[in-house]
Amino acid sequence: MTEKKQTTDYSAIEKKKEAATRLVDFGETLYTQMTQNEFPWITMPSRSIENIIYSPKLRQYILGDRRVKRSARNIRHIRPLSQLVWTAFFAHHLATNRKTSTLRDVYYSAQAYEMSFKDQSESDNVIIDLETVTGSAREEFNIFPEERSAVFGDLTIEYTVPGYEGRRMNLTSHPDGLMVGPALTYSEFVKTSANKVIAIEKGGLFTRFIEENVHTKHNALLVLTAGQAPRATRHFIRRLNKELELPVYILTDGDPWGMHIAMVIISGSANAAHIRDLTTPDAKWSGVWATDIQSYKLPSIPLTERDVKRLHELQRDPRYKEKLWQREIKTFMKIGKKAEQEAFSRYGLTYIVDEYLPAKLEAD
């Protein structure tokens, strides 16, 4: 039983304080410029495709050295600069009042201040700009996406959010799993008997694993990613790996999109090249592999043109250069088929738990 009260990854509380300070610094810089009769302006790293570079050392995409400038002197920059300043103001309000907001809330809250966004995608993009300018993640400003992933297993956590400080909960307390929301993301890890993490793409298999007591049979914490894992979930998985030293195994559908779900957990995404602490570089993609489709004679369906195009993209991606990934990409192309996790049910409802999972864990 691991029973040492962990300090969150470089202290979540300290990160939030630092993020709030950076927001103040951002505002003071603009204020100083105006008091000196300057048009307010900022520079920030460019998020253009040309400036997104893969770092073999970090094993993730990062931003290069190119920078862009936005100045109120340029009429085309006034709108995005104003949106950025308002978003910084709203983020500071959340941070100082210890309140949270969803990305959707930010979009609608802007209307109360007569701040105009065309749609939520524009609002989301400005939040990413704010991350780039400050070097802090939106989660440190208490801005989160809608919750959709979950976790289940023997891990006792202690809450740090207002009103719940000091309260403890074991993550086996809810049979459907506990949602990975803001309170869980920044909780303290108290103790666990788990010796591994199994991240699962789909809710049906997550539920099956709970029903079949995979968490006790394999001493595992089960994490539902619900498709592409949200950033908070990826950060949570990283914490489990780094703070509790638990190896991470990832189970996805056997198709190029499942491969990419696993890779984003392992090496991040180009869209988050400006953010650290979201990757788990030593996590293992354990299946469903293309070679599993052959070995287990799984029910499958033909790859679509879109699937094949995606495979060619992955083949050129530097994150997929290692032997396992290249082998599986080539096998997908060769057999021209894909399969879902549920395909193992052709051998019985518990086959994936009784046979496939143990084989994968033992093969590591």
C-alpha positions as CSV (number, residue, x, y, z in Angstrom):
1,M,0.0,0.0,0.0
2,T,1.5,3.3,-1.1
3,E,0.7,5.6,1.8
4,K,2.6,8.8,1.5
5,K,0.7,12.1,1.2
6,Q,1.9,13.4,-2.1
7,T,2.5,17.0,-3.0
8,T,0.8,17.6,-6.3
9,D,3.0,17.8,-9.4
10,Y,5.1,20.9,-8.6
11,S,2.3,21.9,-6.2
12,A,-0.9,22.7,-8.0
13,I,-1.6,25.4,-5.5
14,E,1.8,27.1,-6.3
15,K,1.0,26.8,-10.0
16,K,-2.3,28.5,-9.6
17,K,-0.7,31.3,-7.5
18,E,2.0,31.7,-10.2
19,A,-0.6,31.9,-12.9
20,A,-2.5,34.6,-11.1
21,T,0.7,36.6,-10.7
22,R,1.4,36.2,-14.4
23,L,-2.0,37.6,-15.2
24,V,-1.3,40.6,-13.0
25,D,2.1,41.1,-14.6
26,F,0.4,41.0,-18.1
27,G,-2.1,43.7,-17.1
28,E,0.5,45.9,-15.5
29,T,2.7,45.7,-18.6
30,L,-0.2,47.0,-20.7
31,Y,-1.1,49.7,-18.1
32,T,2.5,50.9,-18.0
33,Q,2.6,51.2,-21.8
34,M,-0.5,53.3,-21.8
35,T,0.7,55.6,-19.0
36,Q,3.8,56.2,-21.1
37,N,1.5,57.2,-24.0
38,E,2.2,54.1,-26.0
39,F,-0.4,52.0,-27.8
40,P,-0.6,48.8,-25.7
41,W,1.1,45.8,-27.4
42,I,2.2,42.3,-26.7
43,T,4.5,39.7,-28.2
44,M,4.0,35.9,-27.9
45,P,5.3,32.7,-29.4
46,S,3.7,32.0,-32.8
47,R,1.4,29.0,-33.0
48,S,1.7,28.6,-36.7
49,I,2.4,25.2,-38.1
50,E,5.9,26.3,-39.2
51,N,6.7,27.1,-35.5
52,I,5.5,23.8,-34.1
53,I,8.6,21.5,-33.7
54,Y,8.9,18.0,-32.4
55,S,11.4,17.7,-29.5
56,P,13.0,14.2,-29.2
57,K,14.3,15.2,-25.8
58,L,10.9,16.1,-24.4
59,R,9.2,13.6,-26.7
60,Q,6.5,16.1,-27.6
61,Y,5.8,19.0,-29.8
62,I,7.0,22.4,-28.7
63,L,6.9,25.9,-30.0
64,G,9.9,27.3,-31.8
65,D,11.5,30.7,-31.5
66,R,9.2,32.7,-33.9
67,R,7.1,35.3,-32.2
68,V,4.2,37.5,-33.2
69,K,3.2,41.0,-32.1
70,R,-0.2,42.4,-31.5
71,S,-0.5,46.2,-31.1
72,A,-3.5,48.5,-30.6
73,R,-1.7,50.7,-33.2
74,N,-2.8,48.2,-35.9
75,I,-6.6,48.4,-36.4
76,R,-6.7,44.7,-37.3
77,H,-5.2,43.8,-33.9
78,I,-7.6,45.8,-31.8
79,R,-10.3,43.2,-31.6
80,P,-8.1,40.1,-30.8
81,L,-6.0,42.2,-28.3
82,S,-9.2,43.4,-26.6
83,Q,-10.5,39.9,-26.4
84,L,-7.2,38.7,-24.9
85,V,-7.3,41.5,-22.3
86,W,-10.9,40.7,-21.3
87,T,-10.1,37.0,-21.1
88,A,-7.1,37.7,-18.8
89,F,-9.4,39.8,-16.6
90,F,-12.0,37.1,-16.4
91,A,-9.3,34.4,-15.7
92,H,-7.9,36.6,-12.9
93,H,-11.4,37.0,-11.5
94,L,-11.8,33.2,-11.4
95,A,-8.3,32.7,-9.9
96,T,-8.7,35.3,-7.1
97,N,-12.2,34.2,-6.2
98,R,-11.3,30.5,-6.3
99,K,-14.1,29.8,-8.8
100,T,-14.1,27.5,-11.9
101,S,-15.6,28.0,-15.3
102,T,-16.1,25.8,-18.4
103,L,-14.9,26.9,-21.8
104,R,-18.5,27.3,-22.7
105,D,-19.1,29.5,-19.6
106,V,-16.3,31.8,-20.7
107,Y,-17.9,32.3,-24.1
108,Y,-21.3,33.2,-22.6
109,S,-19.8,35.3,-19.7
110,A,-18.2,37.6,-22.3
111,Q,-21.7,38.7,-23.4
112,A,-22.3,40.1,-19.9
113,Y,-19.4,42.5,-20.5
114,E,-20.4,43.2,-24.1
115,M,-17.3,41.4,-25.3
116,S,-17.9,39.9,-28.6
117,F,-16.9,36.4,-29.8
118,K,-18.2,35.1,-33.1
119,D,-18.5,31.6,-31.6
120,Q,-17.0,29.4,-28.9
121,S,-14.1,28.3,-31.2
122,E,-13.0,31.9,-31.3
123,S,-13.3,32.2,-27.5
124,D,-11.4,28.9,-27.0
125,N,-8.6,30.2,-29.4
126,V,-8.2,33.4,-27.4
127,I,-7.8,31.3,-24.2
128,I,-5.0,29.4,-25.9
129,D,-3.4,32.7,-26.8
130,L,-3.6,33.7,-23.1
131,E,-1.8,30.4,-22.2
132,T,0.9,31.2,-24.7
133,V,1.4,34.8,-23.5
134,T,1.5,33.8,-19.8
135,G,3.1,30.4,-20.0
136,S,0.3,29.0,-17.7
137,A,-2.3,26.4,-18.6
138,R,-6.0,27.3,-18.6
139,E,-6.6,24.8,-15.9
140,E,-4.4,27.0,-13.6
141,F,-6.8,29.8,-14.3
142,N,-9.6,27.4,-13.3
143,I,-11.0,27.1,-16.8
144,F,-11.9,23.5,-17.8
145,P,-13.7,21.7,-20.6
146,E,-17.0,19.8,-19.8
147,E,-16.3,16.7,-17.8
148,R,-16.7,13.4,-19.6
149,S,-13.9,11.1,-18.4
150,A,-13.8,9.1,-15.2
151,V,-11.6,7.1,-12.8
152,F,-12.2,4.1,-10.6
153,G,-9.9,2.2,-8.3
154,D,-8.3,2.0,-4.9
155,L,-6.9,5.5,-4.5
156,T,-7.7,7.7,-1.6
157,I,-7.6,11.4,-2.4
158,E,-7.9,14.5,-0.3
159,Y,-9.7,17.6,-1.7
160,T,-8.1,21.0,-1.8
161,V,-11.0,23.0,-3.4
162,P,-12.9,25.6,-1.3
163,G,-15.5,24.1,1.1
164,Y,-14.0,20.6,0.8
165,E,-10.5,21.1,2.0
166,G,-9.3,18.1,4.0
167,R,-12.2,15.8,3.0
168,R,-11.1,12.4,1.8
169,M,-12.6,10.0,-0.7
170,N,-11.7,6.6,-2.1
171,L,-12.2,6.3,-5.8
172,T,-14.0,3.0,-5.5
173,S,-16.9,4.8,-3.8
174,H,-19.0,5.2,-6.9
175,P,-19.7,2.2,-9.1
176,D,-19.7,4.3,-12.3
177,G,-16.4,5.9,-11.5
178,L,-15.7,9.5,-10.4
179,M,-15.7,12.2,-13.0
180,V,-12.3,13.8,-13.6
181,G,-13.2,17.4,-12.9
182,P,-11.4,20.3,-11.3
183,A,-11.8,19.1,-7.7
184,L,-10.2,15.7,-8.5
185,T,-7.6,17.1,-10.9
186,Y,-6.0,19.2,-8.1
187,S,-6.6,16.8,-5.2
188,E,-3.8,15.4,-3.1
189,F,-3.0,11.7,-3.4
190,V,-3.0,10.0,0.0
191,K,-2.7,6.2,-0.5
192,T,-3.3,3.5,-3.0
193,S,-2.8,-0.3,-3.4
194,A,-2.6,0.1,-7.2
195,N,0.5,-0.7,-9.1
196,K,-0.6,0.3,-12.5
197,V,-3.0,2.5,-14.5
198,I,-5.1,1.3,-17.3
199,A,-6.5,4.0,-19.5
200,I,-9.5,2.9,-21.6
201,E,-11.0,4.7,-24.6
202,K,-14.6,3.6,-24.4
203,G,-17.2,3.7,-21.6
204,G,-18.5,0.2,-22.3
205,L,-15.2,-1.5,-21.7
206,F,-14.6,0.8,-18.6
207,T,-17.9,-0.4,-17.1
208,R,-17.0,-4.1,-18.0
209,F,-13.7,-3.7,-16.3
210,I,-15.4,-2.4,-13.1
211,E,-18.0,-5.2,-13.2
212,E,-15.2,-7.8,-13.6
213,N,-13.1,-6.3,-10.8
214,V,-10.1,-5.6,-12.9
215,H,-9.1,-3.0,-10.4
216,T,-8.6,-5.7,-7.7
217,K,-7.5,-8.6,-10.0
218,H,-4.7,-6.5,-11.5
219,N,-4.2,-3.9,-8.8
220,A,-5.1,-1.2,-11.3
221,L,-6.6,2.3,-11.4
222,L,-9.0,2.5,-14.3
223,V,-9.3,5.7,-16.3
224,L,-11.9,6.3,-18.9
225,T,-10.7,8.7,-21.5
226,A,-14.1,8.8,-23.4
227,G,-12.4,9.1,-26.7
228,Q,-9.6,11.7,-27.0
229,A,-8.6,12.3,-23.4
230,P,-9.3,15.9,-22.2
231,R,-6.3,17.9,-21.0
232,A,-7.3,17.6,-17.4
233,T,-7.4,13.8,-17.7
234,R,-4.0,13.7,-19.4
235,H,-2.6,15.8,-16.6
236,F,-4.2,13.5,-14.1
237,I,-2.7,10.4,-15.8
238,R,0.7,12.1,-15.8
239,R,0.3,12.8,-12.0
240,L,-0.5,9.1,-11.3
241,N,2.6,8.1,-13.3
242,K,5.0,10.7,-11.9
243,E,3.8,11.1,-8.3
244,L,2.8,7.5,-7.5
245,E,5.2,6.0,-10.0
246,L,2.5,3.8,-11.6
247,P,3.1,2.5,-15.1
248,V,0.4,3.4,-17.6
249,Y,-1.2,1.0,-20.2
250,I,-3.6,2.4,-22.8
251,L,-6.4,0.4,-24.5
252,T,-8.1,1.8,-27.6
253,D,-10.0,0.7,-30.6
254,G,-7.9,-1.0,-33.3
255,D,-7.9,1.9,-35.8
256,P,-5.7,4.9,-36.7
257,W,-7.8,7.1,-34.4
258,G,-7.3,4.8,-31.5
259,M,-3.6,4.9,-32.1
260,H,-3.7,8.7,-32.0
261,I,-5.7,8.7,-28.8
262,A,-2.9,6.7,-27.2
263,M,-0.1,8.9,-28.7
264,V,-1.7,12.1,-27.4
265,I,-1.5,10.7,-23.9
266,I,2.1,9.6,-24.5
267,S,3.5,12.6,-26.4
268,G,0.8,15.3,-26.4
269,S,-0.6,17.1,-29.4
270,A,0.5,19.9,-31.7
271,N,-2.4,22.0,-30.4
272,A,-0.9,21.9,-26.9
273,A,2.7,22.5,-28.0
274,H,2.8,25.5,-25.7
275,I,1.9,23.5,-22.6
276,R,4.0,21.0,-20.5
277,D,2.8,18.5,-17.9
278,L,0.2,16.9,-20.1
279,T,2.3,14.0,-21.4
280,T,3.2,10.6,-20.0
281,P,6.1,9.6,-22.3
282,D,6.6,6.1,-20.8
283,A,3.0,5.1,-21.1
284,K,2.4,2.0,-23.2
285,W,-0.1,1.6,-26.0
286,S,-1.2,-2.0,-25.3
287,G,-3.8,-2.4,-28.0
288,V,-6.0,-3.1,-29.8
289,W,-3.3,-3.5,-32.4
290,A,-3.6,-4.3,-36.1
291,T,-1.7,-7.5,-35.4
292,D,-4.2,-8.4,-32.7
293,I,-7.0,-8.3,-35.4
294,Q,-5.0,-11.0,-37.2
295,S,-3.9,-13.0,-34.1
296,Y,-7.3,-13.1,-32.4
297,K,-9.3,-13.3,-35.7
298,L,-11.4,-10.4,-34.6
299,P,-14.6,-9.3,-36.3
300,S,-13.5,-6.2,-38.4
301,I,-14.7,-3.7,-41.0
302,P,-12.8,-2.2,-43.9
303,L,-10.7,0.9,-43.5
304,T,-12.3,4.0,-45.1
305,E,-10.4,6.4,-47.4
306,R,-10.3,8.8,-44.4
307,D,-8.7,6.0,-42.3
308,V,-6.1,5.3,-44.9
309,K,-5.3,9.0,-45.3
310,R,-4.9,9.2,-41.5
311,L,-2.5,6.2,-41.5
312,H,-0.3,7.9,-44.1
313,E,-0.2,11.1,-41.9
314,L,0.8,9.0,-38.8
315,Q,3.5,7.3,-40.8
316,R,5.2,10.6,-41.5
317,D,4.6,11.9,-37.9
318,P,7.9,11.9,-35.9
319,R,6.1,10.6,-32.8
320,Y,5.4,7.3,-34.6
321,K,8.9,6.5,-35.7
322,E,9.5,3.7,-33.3
323,K,9.3,0.1,-34.5
324,L,6.0,-0.8,-32.8
325,W,4.1,2.1,-34.2
326,Q,5.5,1.6,-37.7
327,R,4.8,-2.1,-37.7
328,E,1.2,-1.5,-36.7
329,I,0.6,1.2,-39.2
330,K,1.9,-1.0,-42.0
331,T,-0.2,-3.9,-40.8
332,F,-3.3,-1.8,-40.8
333,M,-2.5,-0.8,-44.4
334,K,-1.8,-4.4,-45.4
335,I,-5.0,-6.0,-44.0
336,G,-7.1,-3.0,-44.8
337,K,-9.3,-3.5,-41.7
338,K,-10.0,-2.1,-38.3
339,A,-11.7,-3.4,-35.2
340,E,-13.4,-2.1,-32.0
341,Q,-12.5,-3.1,-28.4
342,E,-15.9,-4.8,-28.2
343,A,-15.0,-7.2,-31.0
344,F,-13.5,-9.5,-28.3
345,S,-17.0,-10.3,-27.2
346,R,-17.3,-12.8,-30.0
347,Y,-15.4,-15.1,-27.6
348,G,-17.7,-14.2,-24.6
349,L,-18.3,-11.1,-22.5
350,T,-15.3,-11.7,-20.2
351,Y,-12.8,-12.8,-22.7
352,I,-11.1,-9.4,-22.9
353,V,-10.7,-9.5,-19.1
354,D,-9.8,-13.1,-18.7
355,E,-7.5,-13.6,-21.7
356,Y,-6.5,-10.5,-23.6
357,L,-5.7,-8.1,-20.8
358,P,-3.5,-10.5,-18.8
359,A,-1.6,-11.4,-22.0
360,K,-1.0,-7.8,-22.7
361,L,0.1,-6.9,-19.2
362,E,2.4,-9.9,-19.0
363,A,4.0,-9.1,-22.4
364,D,5.2,-5.7,-21.1
